[in-house]
Amino acid sequence: IESVANTAHQPLLSLLYFSYHIYAAAVLAHYDRDWAIEHYEDVVLLIRDYANPSVEDDAFPIFRNKDWYRGHSWASGLTEPMFGNIMNQESTSEAIAAYESVALFGKVMTSIFQDTGDNDKVSVAKMMYNVGLALTATEIRSTQKYWQVRQNVDDTEKRFPRPYTEIGRAHV
């Protein structure tokens, strides 16, 4: 498993691989509150790597992979494309899962911190949940718009020429 230090210049690893750990942490936190409290900051460190909403955070860029104009993420991040000047999206489902894991962890931690009465952390966990929801929603919408070829739409909604949609169906 790559370390945080090794992935600092590899945004793909952050978005795709860290998300599995964050999801696992959310599930574990749901069942083991002591573990959740003890490892909260460790998990937040992973989240900040690709879903950092703060302009005041000097350690991580804001939303490392997210292209807010297009609404989806680039696997290689926004500033250093893997292929010269060509950015790529390797897995829309993993990007969605990455952002969903942020929302899930935020939701679980909100509940835990409400029970412990730690209002400062409740506020942060709620923000984490809301940021995760917004990232997930925009990623889903953009995935549907740019990568999922819909059938049976009228001419005003068609985005691709007929040969492209036929080729796309052949590969699905």
N, C-alpha and C positions, 0 to 999 in steps of 0.2 A: 504494500500500500504506500502510495506517495505521501511524503510528509508535507505539511503546510508550506515549509520553506521551498521545497522543490516545485510546488504547483503555483507559486506566486507569478511565474511568467507563462503559465499554461492554463488559461482561463477555462478551456474545455474540461480539464480534470476537476477544477473547482466546481463548475456547474453540474457536471454529470456524476462524478464520483462522491463528492462530499454529500450530495443529496441523499444517497443511500444511508449514510451514517446518521444524517439528521432525521430521516424517517425512522430509522431503528431507535434513535434516542427518544423520539416522541412516543413511540410504542412502549419502550422501556420505562419512560417517565410516567406514563399513565398507570403502570402497574407497580412502580417502585419510586415513591415520592422522595425518599431519602437520597436515592441515586440521582434523581432529577435535580434536587437542590445542590448536591455536591458537584455535579458536572454541568450545571447550567451555563457557566461562563465558557467552558470548553466548547459546548455546542454553539453558543452565540458567536464564538470566534469563527467557526466554520460558516455560519450563516452570513456573517459580515463579509466574508470573502467574495460572495457572488450576489448577495441581496442586501447590501448595505444602503440604507436610505439617507445616511447622514453626511452632509457636506462638511461637518466638523470632525469627521473621522479621518485622521491623518494616516492610518495604517492601511486602509482599503479604499479603492475607488467606489464611486456611487454606482450601484447596479452594473457591475462589471460587464455582463454579457448583454444587457437589455438595450434594444434599439427602440426607444419610446416613439419615434416617428412611425416606424413600421409596426410596432406593437409586439414584435417577437424577439427572441434572443439569437445571437450568433455564437456558435460553439467556440470560436476562437477569440471572442471578445470584440470590442469595438475599435481598439487602438492598434493592435498588432495582428492583422490577419495572417493566418497560417500560410496562405498561398499568395504571397506578394500583396497585391491590392484586392484580392478576391476573398470575401468573407464567406463563411459556410454555416449551414445549420445541419448538423449531423443527425440529430434525433429530436423531433418535436415532442415525442412522448416523454423522453427523459427530461427535457426542459420543463414541461408541464409538471412532471413528478417532482422536479427539484424545487419549484416554487410552491407546490402543494405541500411539500414536507416542511417548508418554512411556516406556512399557515397552521399546519397540524401541530408543530412544536409550540408555536405561539399560543394556540388554543389550550393545549394541555398545561402549559406553564401558567397561563392566566388563572386557570382553576386552582392549581397548586398554590400560587402566591395569594390568591383570595382567601384560601383556607388558612394560610399562615399569617395573614394580615400585613403582608409586605406590600404596601400600596405603591411604592416607587417601582418595584419590579412588576406589579400588576399592570401599571401604565406601559412599561416597556414591552411586556409580553402581549398586551392588546395591540400595540402598534405593530409588533412582529406579525401577529395574526392578520391584521388588516393589510399590511404590505404584502404578505404572502397571498392573500386573496386577490389583491389587485394584479399582482404579477401573474398569478394563475389565470385569471379571467382574460387578461390581454393576450397571454400566450395561446390560450385556447381559441380565442377569436381570430387571431392572426394565422394560426395553424389552419383553421377552417377556410380562411380567405385565400391564403397563398399556396397551401400544399394539398388540400383535400379537394379533388375535382368532383363537383356535384353534378349529378345527372338530373334530367328533366327540369331544367330552369329555362325561363323565357330569355329572349335575346338581350334584354337589358342587363341580365345578371351574368351572361357568359363572359369569361375572362380569357379563355384559351381557344385557339382555333381547333376545329373538329379533329384533325389528325392527332393533335396532342392529347386530346381527351381519350381517343381510341387507344393510343399507345399507353397512356396512363392506366386505363382499365386492364390492359393485357398484363401489366406487371403487378397488379394488386392481388 
